[in-house]
Amino acid sequence: MTRSTCPLCDTPTSAEHAPFCSRGCRDRDLLQWLGDGYRIPVKDDENGLDSIESAD
């Protein structure tokens, strides 16, 4: 059986904080999500993201 490692620091995970090794790594990951550290790339369309098309 292989033991997984923490996605942030590569140390063995803790059952209490899975999939992380500690509360510190778990909280650091949460702060990345809350602070826009992780983003999903998007491709702008021809008109831009803020354009509004008329329904004529």
C-alpha positions, 0 to 999 in steps of 0.5 A: 500500500502506498501512502499519499503525500501532501500536495503542498510540501510532499510530506506524508499525509495525516488522516486528521488533515487529509489530503494534507499533512497538517493544519498549516498546509490545509489552511495555506491551501484554503487561503490560496483559494480565498485569495484568488491564488488559484485561477481557472484560465479562460479565453476571451471571445471576440467581443470581450467578456463585458460585451452585451449583445442586443436581442434584435 
